[in-house]
């Protein structure tokens, strides 16, 4: 984890909060919003969407990235994960793997809460020795 805070644009923070407010979490009541900045400067967002069959729930980070991909964006600079929890929330394992598919290892992953507290990791810190497209391309 990096010790320093990074400066986030208000537009990016607002996008993550807006996504949080649109989360569908009737079972856990654990709302999560994500907003990512593409390398082209576009902000994309996603929220968690739960399902009565719990295994079919999709996290905010994966919805955010999928939203970008459907619109032709596949390269990202950073991602913000917003919750209104006291404890800052890192991405789950599945999201870490998907993030490692589209973000460089040194890209920031920022957990942010309603108190404007933040915790910053790089993709490589969250998933060291990740299985990435490079392993398949070098095969």
Secondary structure, DSSP 8 states (H G I E B T S, - for coil): -BSS-----HHHHHHHHHHHHT-B-TTT----EEEEEETTS-EEEEE-B--SSGGG-B-HHHHHHHHHHHTT---EEEEEEEE--SS-----HHHHHHHHHHEEEEEEEEEEETT--EEEEEHHHHSTT---HHHHHT-
